[in-house]
Amino acid sequence: RFHQPHRHLMPLLIDQAEYFESTPDQHPEFPQGLSKVLKDLYQDLLVHMEREEIIVFPLLAAKSRDYLCAQLNKAQHHHGFHQEQLD
């Protein structure tokens, strides 16, 4: 429920960026290279989301404290990294 919107919308966003990059005469202000940044970000997000779904979410559901704090700290670090990339 949390990650599905990213899996749906990121490919659409990448497609749009590729379209705008391919028509620089019509969209001269569009930042060239954005589609690569978005592709790299999406690949990182896929790994990050899979890790959360396999490790963090089951631990949360089981209310297990084992290993959970370290995983949450790692997830939070990744969230911050992705936010910096977007900024």
PyMOL Python script that loads the backbone (N, CA, C, O; Angstrom):
from pymol import cmd

cmd.read_pdbstr("""\
ATOM      1  N   ARG A   1       0.825  -1.194   0.000  1.00  0.00           N
ATOM      2  CA  ARG A   1       0.000   0.000   0.000  1.00  0.00           C
ATOM      3  C   ARG A   1       0.869   1.258   0.000  1.00  0.00           C
ATOM      4  O   ARG A   1       0.483   2.271  -0.582  1.00  0.00           O
ATOM      5  N   PHE A   2       2.029   1.205   0.641  1.00  0.00           N
ATOM      6  CA  PHE A   2       2.887   2.382   0.691  1.00  0.00           C
ATOM      7  C   PHE A   2       3.746   2.518  -0.575  1.00  0.00           C
ATOM      8  O   PHE A   2       3.990   3.628  -1.046  1.00  0.00           O
ATOM      9  N   HIS A   3       4.189   1.410  -1.107  1.00  0.00           N
ATOM     10  CA  HIS A   3       5.145   1.445  -2.206  1.00  0.00           C
ATOM     11  C   HIS A   3       4.515   1.351  -3.583  1.00  0.00           C
ATOM     12  O   HIS A   3       5.136   1.752  -4.567  1.00  0.00           O
ATOM     13  N   GLN A   4       3.310   0.836  -3.681  1.00  0.00           N
ATOM     14  CA  GLN A   4       2.696   0.639  -4.990  1.00  0.00           C
ATOM     15  C   GLN A   4       2.583   1.935  -5.802  1.00  0.00           C
ATOM     16  O   GLN A   4       2.813   1.901  -7.011  1.00  0.00           O
ATOM     17  N   PRO A   5       2.241   3.069  -5.196  1.00  0.00           N
ATOM     18  CA  PRO A   5       2.201   4.303  -5.997  1.00  0.00           C
ATOM     19  C   PRO A   5       3.547   4.636  -6.638  1.00  0.00           C
ATOM     20  O   PRO A   5       3.585   5.132  -7.764  1.00  0.00           O
ATOM     21  N   HIS A   6       4.655   4.371  -5.936  1.00  0.00           N
ATOM     22  CA  HIS A   6       5.977   4.631  -6.506  1.00  0.00           C
ATOM     23  C   HIS A   6       6.239   3.709  -7.695  1.00  0.00           C
ATOM     24  O   HIS A   6       6.766   4.138  -8.722  1.00  0.00           O
ATOM     25  N   ARG A   7       5.867   2.448  -7.546  1.00  0.00           N
ATOM     26  CA  ARG A   7       6.079   1.485  -8.632  1.00  0.00           C
ATOM     27  C   ARG A   7       5.238   1.833  -9.860  1.00  0.00           C
ATOM     28  O   ARG A   7       5.621   1.530 -10.990  1.00  0.00           O
ATOM     29  N   HIS A   8       4.116   2.457  -9.635  1.00  0.00           N
ATOM     30  CA  HIS A   8       3.245   2.849 -10.749  1.00  0.00           C
ATOM     31  C   HIS A   8       3.677   4.179 -11.367  1.00  0.00           C
ATOM     32  O   HIS A   8       3.732   4.310 -12.590  1.00  0.00           O
ATOM     33  N   LEU A   9       3.980   5.158 -10.527  1.00  0.00           N
ATOM     34  CA  LEU A   9       4.197   6.515 -11.023  1.00  0.00           C
ATOM     35  C   LEU A   9       5.620   6.790 -11.520  1.00  0.00           C
ATOM     36  O   LEU A   9       5.799   7.576 -12.450  1.00  0.00           O
ATOM     37  N   MET A  10       6.621   6.167 -10.927  1.00  0.00           N
ATOM     38  CA  MET A  10       7.999   6.462 -11.344  1.00  0.00           C
ATOM     39  C   MET A  10       8.248   6.135 -12.818  1.00  0.00           C
ATOM     40  O   MET A  10       8.845   6.957 -13.512  1.00  0.00           O
ATOM     41  N   PRO A  11       7.819   4.969 -13.333  1.00  0.00           N
ATOM     42  CA  PRO A  11       8.022   4.720 -14.763  1.00  0.00           C
ATOM     43  C   PRO A  11       7.311   5.757 -15.642  1.00  0.00           C
ATOM     44  O   PRO A  11       7.825   6.135 -16.695  1.00  0.00           O
ATOM     45  N   LEU A  12       6.150   6.208 -15.219  1.00  0.00           N
ATOM     46  CA  LEU A  12       5.445   7.240 -15.983  1.00  0.00           C
ATOM     47  C   LEU A  12       6.220   8.551 -15.963  1.00  0.00           C
ATOM     48  O   LEU A  12       6.315   9.237 -16.981  1.00  0.00           O
ATOM     49  N   LEU A  13       6.765   8.895 -14.817  1.00  0.00           N
ATOM     50  CA  LEU A  13       7.556  10.115 -14.686  1.00  0.00           C
ATOM     51  C   LEU A  13       8.817  10.040 -15.543  1.00  0.00           C
ATOM     52  O   LEU A  13       9.199  11.019 -16.183  1.00  0.00           O
ATOM     53  N   ILE A  14       9.452   8.884 -15.551  1.00  0.00           N
ATOM     54  CA  ILE A  14      10.650   8.682 -16.375  1.00  0.00           C
ATOM     55  C   ILE A  14      10.301   8.823 -17.855  1.00  0.00           C
ATOM     56  O   ILE A  14      11.029   9.469 -18.610  1.00  0.00           O
ATOM     57  N   ASP A  15       9.185   8.217 -18.269  1.00  0.00           N
ATOM     58  CA  ASP A  15       8.745   8.339 -19.663  1.00  0.00           C
ATOM     59  C   ASP A  15       8.511   9.796 -20.044  1.00  0.00           C
ATOM     60  O   ASP A  15       8.898  10.229 -21.129  1.00  0.00           O
ATOM     61  N   GLN A  16       7.882  10.541 -19.158  1.00  0.00           N
ATOM     62  CA  GLN A  16       7.633  11.960 -19.434  1.00  0.00           C
ATOM     63  C   GLN A  16       8.951  12.740 -19.540  1.00  0.00           C
ATOM     64  O   GLN A  16       9.109  13.583 -20.423  1.00  0.00           O
ATOM     65  N   ALA A  17       9.878  12.455 -18.648  1.00  0.00           N
ATOM     66  CA  ALA A  17      11.173  13.142 -18.693  1.00  0.00           C
ATOM     67  C   ALA A  17      11.891  12.825 -20.006  1.00  0.00           C
ATOM     68  O   ALA A  17      12.471  13.714 -20.629  1.00  0.00           O
ATOM     69  N   GLU A  18      11.851  11.555 -20.428  1.00  0.00           N
ATOM     70  CA  GLU A  18      12.485  11.182 -21.695  1.00  0.00           C
ATOM     71  C   GLU A  18      11.827  11.907 -22.869  1.00  0.00           C
ATOM     72  O   GLU A  18      12.512  12.340 -23.796  1.00  0.00           O
ATOM     73  N   TYR A  19      10.517  12.037 -22.831  1.00  0.00           N
ATOM     74  CA  TYR A  19       9.812  12.750 -23.893  1.00  0.00           C
ATOM     75  C   TYR A  19      10.260  14.208 -23.950  1.00  0.00           C
ATOM     76  O   TYR A  19      10.610  14.706 -25.020  1.00  0.00           O
ATOM     77  N   PHE A  20      10.252  14.887 -22.823  1.00  0.00           N
ATOM     78  CA  PHE A  20      10.633  16.298 -22.805  1.00  0.00           C
ATOM     79  C   PHE A  20      12.096  16.493 -23.197  1.00  0.00           C
ATOM     80  O   PHE A  20      12.437  17.478 -23.852  1.00  0.00           O
ATOM     81  N   GLU A  21      12.960  15.559 -22.799  1.00  0.00           N
ATOM     82  CA  GLU A  21      14.367  15.660 -23.188  1.00  0.00           C
ATOM     83  C   GLU A  21      14.545  15.459 -24.695  1.00  0.00           C
ATOM     84  O   GLU A  21      15.470  16.005 -25.297  1.00  0.00           O
ATOM     85  N   SER A  22      13.655  14.673 -25.294  1.00  0.00           N
ATOM     86  CA  SER A  22      13.769  14.396 -26.724  1.00  0.00           C
ATOM     87  C   SER A  22      13.220  15.532 -27.584  1.00  0.00           C
ATOM     88  O   SER A  22      13.366  15.504 -28.806  1.00  0.00           O
ATOM     89  N   THR A  23      12.596  16.522 -26.969  1.00  0.00           N
ATOM     90  CA  THR A  23      12.025  17.655 -27.703  1.00  0.00           C
ATOM     91  C   THR A  23      12.541  18.971 -27.118  1.00  0.00           C
ATOM     92  O   THR A  23      11.746  19.803 -26.681  1.00  0.00           O
ATOM     93  N   PRO A  24      13.867  19.171 -27.105  1.00  0.00           N
ATOM     94  CA  PRO A  24      14.412  20.370 -26.465  1.00  0.00           C
ATOM     95  C   PRO A  24      13.992  21.667 -27.156  1.00  0.00           C
ATOM     96  O   PRO A  24      13.951  22.724 -26.526  1.00  0.00           O
ATOM     97  N   ASP A  25      13.679  21.585 -28.453  1.00  0.00           N
ATOM     98  CA  ASP A  25      13.245  22.790 -29.142  1.00  0.00           C
ATOM     99  C   ASP A  25      11.872  23.252 -28.650  1.00  0.00           C
ATOM    100  O   ASP A  25      11.571  24.446 -28.670  1.00  0.00           O
ATOM    101  N   GLN A  26      11.045  22.307 -28.211  1.00  0.00           N
ATOM    102  CA  GLN A  26       9.719  22.650 -27.694  1.00  0.00           C
ATOM    103  C   GLN A  26       9.737  22.944 -26.195  1.00  0.00           C
ATOM    104  O   GLN A  26       8.863  23.642 -25.680  1.00  0.00           O
ATOM    105  N   HIS A  27      10.745  22.400 -25.498  1.00  0.00           N
ATOM    106  CA  HIS A  27      10.828  22.545 -24.042  1.00  0.00           C
ATOM    107  C   HIS A  27      12.264  22.918 -23.643  1.00  0.00           C
ATOM    108  O   HIS A  27      12.946  22.140 -22.978  1.00  0.00           O
ATOM    109  N   PRO A  28      12.719  24.115 -24.053  1.00  0.00           N
ATOM    110  CA  PRO A  28      14.128  24.464 -23.821  1.00  0.00           C
ATOM    111  C   PRO A  28      14.513  24.589 -22.352  1.00  0.00           C
ATOM    112  O   PRO A  28      15.692  24.469 -22.021  1.00  0.00           O
ATOM    113  N   GLU A  29      13.561  24.825 -21.470  1.00  0.00           N
ATOM    114  CA  GLU A  29      13.861  24.989 -20.044  1.00  0.00           C
ATOM    115  C   GLU A  29      13.946  23.653 -19.305  1.00  0.00           C
ATOM    116  O   GLU A  29      14.352  23.613 -18.144  1.00  0.00           O
ATOM    117  N   PHE A  30      13.563  22.559 -19.973  1.00  0.00           N
ATOM    118  CA  PHE A  30      13.545  21.264 -19.288  1.00  0.00           C
ATOM    119  C   PHE A  30      14.985  20.806 -19.045  1.00  0.00           C
ATOM    120  O   PHE A  30      15.807  20.849 -19.961  1.00  0.00           O
ATOM    121  N   PRO A  31      15.298  20.370 -17.823  1.00  0.00           N
ATOM    122  CA  PRO A  31      16.682  19.971 -17.512  1.00  0.00           C
ATOM    123  C   PRO A  31      17.081  18.664 -18.203  1.00  0.00           C
ATOM    124  O   PRO A  31      16.523  17.603 -17.922  1.00  0.00           O
ATOM    125  N   GLN A  32      18.039  18.759 -19.094  1.00  0.00           N
ATOM    126  CA  GLN A  32      18.551  17.570 -19.771  1.00  0.00           C
ATOM    127  C   GLN A  32      19.267  16.679 -18.754  1.00  0.00           C
ATOM    128  O   GLN A  32      19.997  17.169 -17.892  1.00  0.00           O
ATOM    129  N   GLY A  33      19.052  15.380 -18.863  1.00  0.00           N
ATOM    130  CA  GLY A  33      19.669  14.435 -17.933  1.00  0.00           C
ATOM    131  C   GLY A  33      18.770  14.051 -16.770  1.00  0.00           C
ATOM    132  O   GLY A  33      19.128  13.192 -15.964  1.00  0.00           O
ATOM    133  N   LEU A  34      17.601  14.683 -16.677  1.00  0.00           N
ATOM    134  CA  LEU A  34      16.698  14.363 -15.565  1.00  0.00           C
ATOM    135  C   LEU A  34      16.224  12.919 -15.631  1.00  0.00           C
ATOM    136  O   LEU A  34      16.066  12.277 -14.593  1.00  0.00           O
ATOM    137  N   SER A  35      15.994  12.394 -16.833  1.00  0.00           N
ATOM    138  CA  SER A  35      15.502  11.015 -16.931  1.00  0.00           C
ATOM    139  C   SER A  35      16.516  10.033 -16.349  1.00  0.00           C
ATOM    140  O   SER A  35      16.124   9.050 -15.721  1.00  0.00           O
ATOM    141  N   LYS A  36      17.811  10.279 -16.545  1.00  0.00           N
ATOM    142  CA  LYS A  36      18.826   9.391 -15.964  1.00  0.00           C
ATOM    143  C   LYS A  36      18.811   9.483 -14.443  1.00  0.00           C
ATOM    144  O   LYS A  36      18.912   8.465 -13.757  1.00  0.00           O
ATOM    145  N   VAL A  37      18.688  10.678 -13.924  1.00  0.00           N
ATOM    146  CA  VAL A  37      18.610  10.857 -12.464  1.00  0.00           C
ATOM    147  C   VAL A  37      17.401  10.096 -11.926  1.00  0.00           C
ATOM    148  O   VAL A  37      17.498   9.409 -10.910  1.00  0.00           O
ATOM    149  N   LEU A  38      16.263  10.220 -12.609  1.00  0.00           N
ATOM    150  CA  LEU A  38      15.049   9.525 -12.165  1.00  0.00           C
ATOM    151  C   LEU A  38      15.195   8.012 -12.274  1.00  0.00           C
ATOM    152  O   LEU A  38      14.726   7.282 -11.401  1.00  0.00           O
ATOM    153  N   LYS A  39      15.842   7.533 -13.340  1.00  0.00           N
ATOM    154  CA  LYS A  39      16.059   6.085 -13.480  1.00  0.00           C
ATOM    155  C   LYS A  39      16.932   5.558 -12.350  1.00  0.00           C
ATOM    156  O   LYS A  39      16.633   4.524 -11.752  1.00  0.00           O
ATOM    157  N   ASP A  40      18.019   6.278 -12.063  1.00  0.00           N
ATOM    158  CA  ASP A  40      18.908   5.863 -10.970  1.00  0.00           C
ATOM    159  C   ASP A  40      18.174   5.883  -9.632  1.00  0.00           C
ATOM    160  O   ASP A  40      18.312   4.964  -8.824  1.00  0.00           O
ATOM    161  N   LEU A  41      17.402   6.925  -9.411  1.00  0.00           N
ATOM    162  CA  LEU A  41      16.620   7.029  -8.188  1.00  0.00           C
ATOM    163  C   LEU A  41      15.631   5.879  -8.080  1.00  0.00           C
ATOM    164  O   LEU A  41      15.470   5.288  -7.013  1.00  0.00           O
ATOM    165  N   TYR A  42      14.969   5.564  -9.190  1.00  0.00           N
ATOM    166  CA  TYR A  42      13.978   4.481  -9.185  1.00  0.00           C
ATOM    167  C   TYR A  42      14.637   3.138  -8.872  1.00  0.00           C
ATOM    168  O   TYR A  42      14.082   2.342  -8.114  1.00  0.00           O
ATOM    169  N   GLN A  43      15.805   2.880  -9.441  1.00  0.00           N
ATOM    170  CA  GLN A  43      16.498   1.625  -9.134  1.00  0.00           C
ATOM    171  C   GLN A  43      16.845   1.544  -7.648  1.00  0.00           C
ATOM    172  O   GLN A  43      16.685   0.496  -7.022  1.00  0.00           O
ATOM    173  N   ASP A  44      17.323   2.660  -7.089  1.00  0.00           N
ATOM    174  CA  ASP A  44      17.599   2.691  -5.649  1.00  0.00           C
ATOM    175  C   ASP A  44      16.328   2.476  -4.841  1.00  0.00           C
ATOM    176  O   ASP A  44      16.332   1.757  -3.842  1.00  0.00           O
ATOM    177  N   LEU A  45      15.244   3.102  -5.277  1.00  0.00           N
ATOM    178  CA  LEU A  45      13.971   2.950  -4.565  1.00  0.00           C
ATOM    179  C   LEU A  45      13.469   1.511  -4.606  1.00  0.00           C
ATOM    180  O   LEU A  45      12.951   1.006  -3.609  1.00  0.00           O
ATOM    181  N   LEU A  46      13.617   0.851  -5.746  1.00  0.00           N
ATOM    182  CA  LEU A  46      13.168  -0.543  -5.845  1.00  0.00           C
ATOM    183  C   LEU A  46      13.890  -1.421  -4.834  1.00  0.00           C
ATOM    184  O   LEU A  46      13.270  -2.248  -4.166  1.00  0.00           O
ATOM    185  N   VAL A  47      15.210  -1.237  -4.725  1.00  0.00           N
ATOM    186  CA  VAL A  47      15.988  -2.016  -3.761  1.00  0.00           C
ATOM    187  C   VAL A  47      15.552  -1.665  -2.340  1.00  0.00           C
ATOM    188  O   VAL A  47      15.353  -2.547  -1.504  1.00  0.00           O
ATOM    189  N   HIS A  48      15.410  -0.390  -2.084  1.00  0.00           N
ATOM    190  CA  HIS A  48      15.018   0.086  -0.759  1.00  0.00           C
ATOM    191  C   HIS A  48      13.637  -0.453  -0.370  1.00  0.00           C
ATOM    192  O   HIS A  48      13.448  -0.937   0.746  1.00  0.00           O
ATOM    193  N   MET A  49      12.686  -0.367  -1.284  1.00  0.00           N
ATOM    194  CA  MET A  49      11.323  -0.820  -0.977  1.00  0.00           C
ATOM    195  C   MET A  49      11.286  -2.322  -0.769  1.00  0.00           C
ATOM    196  O   MET A  49      10.580  -2.813   0.111  1.00  0.00           O
ATOM    197  N   GLU A  50      12.045  -3.058  -1.577  1.00  0.00           N
ATOM    198  CA  GLU A  50      12.080  -4.513  -1.402  1.00  0.00           C
ATOM    199  C   GLU A  50      12.651  -4.876  -0.037  1.00  0.00           C
ATOM    200  O   GLU A  50      12.144  -5.773   0.638  1.00  0.00           O
ATOM    201  N   ARG A  51      13.705  -4.176   0.365  1.00  0.00           N
ATOM    202  CA  ARG A  51      14.310  -4.427   1.674  1.00  0.00           C
ATOM    203  C   ARG A  51      13.289  -4.172   2.792  1.00  0.00           C
ATOM    204  O   ARG A  51      13.169  -4.963   3.727  1.00  0.00           O
ATOM    205  N   GLU A  52      12.568  -3.073   2.680  1.00  0.00           N
ATOM    206  CA  GLU A  52      11.545  -2.780   3.686  1.00  0.00           C
ATOM    207  C   GLU A  52      10.460  -3.853   3.711  1.00  0.00           C
ATOM    208  O   GLU A  52      10.022  -4.282   4.778  1.00  0.00           O
ATOM    209  N   GLU A  53      10.033  -4.281   2.528  1.00  0.00           N
ATOM    210  CA  GLU A  53       8.948  -5.260   2.457  1.00  0.00           C
ATOM    211  C   GLU A  53       9.363  -6.628   2.976  1.00  0.00           C
ATOM    212  O   GLU A  53       8.553  -7.352   3.554  1.00  0.00           O
ATOM    213  N   ILE A  54      10.625  -6.979   2.769  1.00  0.00           N
ATOM    214  CA  ILE A  54      11.110  -8.292   3.196  1.00  0.00           C
ATOM    215  C   ILE A  54      11.527  -8.301   4.667  1.00  0.00           C
ATOM    216  O   ILE A  54      11.308  -9.283   5.375  1.00  0.00           O
ATOM    217  N   ILE A  55      12.129  -7.201   5.118  1.00  0.00           N
ATOM    218  CA  ILE A  55      12.700  -7.185   6.466  1.00  0.00           C
ATOM    219  C   ILE A  55      11.893  -6.326   7.444  1.00  0.00           C
ATOM    220  O   ILE A  55      11.434  -6.819   8.474  1.00  0.00           O
ATOM    221  N   VAL A  56      11.724  -5.053   7.121  1.00  0.00           N
ATOM    222  CA  VAL A  56      11.183  -4.105   8.096  1.00  0.00           C
ATOM    223  C   VAL A  56       9.692  -4.316   8.347  1.00  0.00           C
ATOM    224  O   VAL A  56       9.270  -4.416   9.499  1.00  0.00           O
ATOM    225  N   PHE A  57       8.901  -4.383   7.298  1.00  0.00           N
ATOM    226  CA  PHE A  57       7.452  -4.484   7.492  1.00  0.00           C
ATOM    227  C   PHE A  57       7.040  -5.753   8.246  1.00  0.00           C
ATOM    228  O   PHE A  57       6.184  -5.677   9.128  1.00  0.00           O
ATOM    229  N   PRO A  58       7.624  -6.927   7.926  1.00  0.00           N
ATOM    230  CA  PRO A  58       7.270  -8.106   8.719  1.00  0.00           C
ATOM    231  C   PRO A  58       7.642  -7.964  10.197  1.00  0.00           C
ATOM    232  O   PRO A  58       6.918  -8.440  11.072  1.00  0.00           O
ATOM    233  N   LEU A  59       8.778  -7.306  10.472  1.00  0.00           N
ATOM    234  CA  LEU A  59       9.161  -7.104  11.864  1.00  0.00           C
ATOM    235  C   LEU A  59       8.176  -6.168  12.559  1.00  0.00           C
ATOM    236  O   LEU A  59       7.828  -6.379  13.721  1.00  0.00           O
ATOM    237  N   LEU A  60       7.733  -5.145  11.856  1.00  0.00           N
ATOM    238  CA  LEU A  60       6.732  -4.252  12.434  1.00  0.00           C
ATOM    239  C   LEU A  60       5.429  -4.993  12.701  1.00  0.00           C
ATOM    240  O   LEU A  60       4.813  -4.830  13.754  1.00  0.00           O
ATOM    241  N   ALA A  61       5.020  -5.802  11.742  1.00  0.00           N
ATOM    242  CA  ALA A  61       3.774  -6.555  11.898  1.00  0.00           C
ATOM    243  C   ALA A  61       3.865  -7.548  13.044  1.00  0.00           C
ATOM    244  O   ALA A  61       2.882  -7.778  13.749  1.00  0.00           O
ATOM    245  N   ALA A  62       5.044  -8.138  13.233  1.00  0.00           N
ATOM    246  CA  ALA A  62       5.237  -9.116  14.302  1.00  0.00           C
ATOM    247  C   ALA A  62       5.565  -8.445  15.629  1.00  0.00           C
ATOM    248  O   ALA A  62       5.666  -9.106  16.662  1.00  0.00           O
ATOM    249  N   LYS A  63       5.728  -7.131  15.591  1.00  0.00           N
ATOM    250  CA  LYS A  63       6.093  -6.368  16.782  1.00  0.00           C
ATOM    251  C   LYS A  63       7.382  -6.889  17.402  1.00  0.00           C
ATOM    252  O   LYS A  63       7.544  -6.900  18.622  1.00  0.00           O
ATOM    253  N   SER A  64       8.293  -7.319  16.537  1.00  0.00           N
ATOM    254  CA  SER A  64       9.584  -7.826  16.980  1.00  0.00           C
ATOM    255  C   SER A  64      10.575  -6.680  17.122  1.00  0.00           C
ATOM    256  O   SER A  64      10.698  -5.848  16.223  1.00  0.00           O
ATOM    257  N   ARG A  65      11.277  -6.634  18.240  1.00  0.00           N
ATOM    258  CA  ARG A  65      12.282  -5.595  18.443  1.00  0.00           C
ATOM    259  C   ARG A  65      13.649  -6.044  17.935  1.00  0.00           C
ATOM    260  O   ARG A  65      14.553  -5.229  17.754  1.00  0.00           O
ATOM    261  N   ASP A  66      13.790  -7.359  17.705  1.00  0.00           N
ATOM    262  CA  ASP A  66      15.062  -7.872  17.212  1.00  0.00           C
ATOM    263  C   ASP A  66      15.355  -7.282  15.841  1.00  0.00           C
ATOM    264  O   ASP A  66      14.569  -7.408  14.902  1.00  0.00           O
ATOM    265  N   TYR A  67      16.490  -6.647  15.760  1.00  0.00           N
ATOM    266  CA  TYR A  67      16.997  -6.182  14.473  1.00  0.00           C
ATOM    267  C   TYR A  67      16.218  -4.991  13.912  1.00  0.00           C
ATOM    268  O   TYR A  67      16.642  -4.375  12.934  1.00  0.00           O
ATOM    269  N   LEU A  68      15.089  -4.670  14.525  1.00  0.00           N
ATOM    270  CA  LEU A  68      14.213  -3.649  13.974  1.00  0.00           C
ATOM    271  C   LEU A  68      14.819  -2.254  14.036  1.00  0.00           C
ATOM    272  O   LEU A  68      14.738  -1.513  13.056  1.00  0.00           O
ATOM    273  N   CYS A  69      15.414  -1.878  15.143  1.00  0.00           N
ATOM    274  CA  CYS A  69      15.959  -0.526  15.270  1.00  0.00           C
ATOM    275  C   CYS A  69      17.017  -0.236  14.211  1.00  0.00           C
ATOM    276  O   CYS A  69      17.001   0.829  13.594  1.00  0.00           O
ATOM    277  N   ALA A  70      17.921  -1.160  13.999  1.00  0.00           N
ATOM    278  CA  ALA A  70      18.965  -0.965  12.994  1.00  0.00           C
ATOM    279  C   ALA A  70      18.365  -0.837  11.606  1.00  0.00           C
ATOM    280  O   ALA A  70      18.807  -0.006  10.813  1.00  0.00           O
ATOM    281  N   GLN A  71      17.366  -1.649  11.308  1.00  0.00           N
ATOM    282  CA  GLN A  71      16.738  -1.594   9.990  1.00  0.00           C
ATOM    283  C   GLN A  71      15.968  -0.287   9.785  1.00  0.00           C
ATOM    284  O   GLN A  71      15.974   0.280   8.692  1.00  0.00           O
ATOM    285  N   LEU A  72      15.319   0.175  10.826  1.00  0.00           N
ATOM    286  CA  LEU A  72      14.592   1.445  10.718  1.00  0.00           C
ATOM    287  C   LEU A  72      15.556   2.615  10.527  1.00  0.00           C
ATOM    288  O   LEU A  72      15.277   3.535   9.757  1.00  0.00           O
ATOM    289  N   ASN A  73      16.682   2.578  11.225  1.00  0.00           N
ATOM    290  CA  ASN A  73      17.696   3.617  11.040  1.00  0.00           C
ATOM    291  C   ASN A  73      18.238   3.607   9.618  1.00  0.00           C
ATOM    292  O   ASN A  73      18.441   4.664   9.020  1.00  0.00           O
ATOM    293  N   LYS A  74      18.473   2.417   9.075  1.00  0.00           N
ATOM    294  CA  LYS A  74      18.956   2.305   7.704  1.00  0.00           C
ATOM    295  C   LYS A  74      17.912   2.835   6.724  1.00  0.00           C
ATOM    296  O   LYS A  74      18.245   3.552   5.780  1.00  0.00           O
ATOM    297  N   ALA A  75      16.650   2.479   6.953  1.00  0.00           N
ATOM    298  CA  ALA A  75      15.570   2.956   6.082  1.00  0.00           C
ATOM    299  C   ALA A  75      15.462   4.474   6.147  1.00  0.00           C
ATOM    300  O   ALA A  75      15.272   5.127   5.121  1.00  0.00           O
ATOM    301  N   GLN A  76      15.580   5.030   7.333  1.00  0.00           N
ATOM    302  CA  GLN A  76      15.489   6.478   7.488  1.00  0.00           C
ATOM    303  C   GLN A  76      16.637   7.178   6.755  1.00  0.00           C
ATOM    304  O   GLN A  76      16.444   8.228   6.144  1.00  0.00           O
ATOM    305  N   HIS A  77      17.821   6.590   6.822  1.00  0.00           N
ATOM    306  CA  HIS A  77      18.968   7.135   6.096  1.00  0.00           C
ATOM    307  C   HIS A  77      18.684   7.155   4.597  1.00  0.00           C
ATOM    308  O   HIS A  77      18.963   8.148   3.925  1.00  0.00           O
ATOM    309  N   HIS A  78      18.129   6.063   4.071  1.00  0.00           N
ATOM    310  CA  HIS A  78      17.795   6.003   2.649  1.00  0.00           C
ATOM    311  C   HIS A  78      16.730   7.034   2.287  1.00  0.00           C
ATOM    312  O   HIS A  78      16.801   7.652   1.225  1.00  0.00           O
ATOM    313  N   HIS A  79      15.758   7.221   3.150  1.00  0.00           N
ATOM    314  CA  HIS A  79      14.729   8.237   2.889  1.00  0.00           C
ATOM    315  C   HIS A  79      15.374   9.612   2.764  1.00  0.00           C
ATOM    316  O   HIS A  79      15.041  10.381   1.861  1.00  0.00           O
ATOM    317  N   GLY A  80      16.288   9.917   3.666  1.00  0.00           N
ATOM    318  CA  GLY A  80      16.977  11.202   3.622  1.00  0.00           C
ATOM    319  C   GLY A  80      17.820  11.350   2.368  1.00  0.00           C
ATOM    320  O   GLY A  80      17.848  12.421   1.764  1.00  0.00           O
ATOM    321  N   PHE A  81      18.503  10.292   1.973  1.00  0.00           N
ATOM    322  CA  PHE A  81      19.322  10.316   0.763  1.00  0.00           C
ATOM    323  C   PHE A  81      18.455  10.601  -0.458  1.00  0.00           C
ATOM    324  O   PHE A  81      18.812  11.426  -1.299  1.00  0.00           O
ATOM    325  N   HIS A  82      17.320   9.920  -0.553  1.00  0.00           N
ATOM    326  CA  HIS A  82      16.430  10.122  -1.701  1.00  0.00           C
ATOM    327  C   HIS A  82      15.842  11.536  -1.697  1.00  0.00           C
ATOM    328  O   HIS A  82      15.664  12.137  -2.756  1.00  0.00           O
ATOM    329  N   GLN A  83      15.547  12.054  -0.533  1.00  0.00           N
ATOM    330  CA  GLN A  83      15.029  13.417  -0.459  1.00  0.00           C
ATOM    331  C   GLN A  83      16.072  14.416  -0.947  1.00  0.00           C
ATOM    332  O   GLN A  83      15.746  15.367  -1.658  1.00  0.00           O
ATOM    333  N   GLU A  84      17.333  14.196  -0.559  1.00  0.00           N
ATOM    334  CA  GLU A  84      18.411  15.076  -1.021  1.00  0.00           C
ATOM    335  C   GLU A  84      18.555  15.022  -2.534  1.00  0.00           C
ATOM    336  O   GLU A  84      18.780  16.053  -3.169  1.00  0.00           O
ATOM    337  N   GLN A  85      18.427  13.834  -3.122  1.00  0.00           N
ATOM    338  CA  GLN A  85      18.511  13.715  -4.567  1.00  0.00           C
ATOM    339  C   GLN A  85      17.394  14.493  -5.252  1.00  0.00           C
ATOM    340  O   GLN A  85      17.621  15.170  -6.255  1.00  0.00           O
ATOM    341  N   LEU A  86      16.199  14.392  -4.708  1.00  0.00           N
ATOM    342  CA  LEU A  86      15.079  15.112  -5.301  1.00  0.00           C
ATOM    343  C   LEU A  86      15.249  16.617  -5.163  1.00  0.00           C
ATOM    344  O   LEU A  86      14.950  17.375  -6.085  1.00  0.00           O
ATOM    345  N   ASP A  87      15.730  17.037  -4.002  1.00  0.00           N
ATOM    346  CA  ASP A  87      15.955  18.480  -3.809  1.00  0.00           C
ATOM    347  C   ASP A  87      16.972  18.993  -4.809  1.00  0.00           C
ATOM    348  O   ASP A  87      17.295  20.181  -4.808  1.00  0.00           O
TER     349      ASP A  87
END
""", "prot")
cmd.dss("prot")
cmd.show_as("cartoon", "prot")
cmd.util.cbc("prot")
cmd.orient("prot")
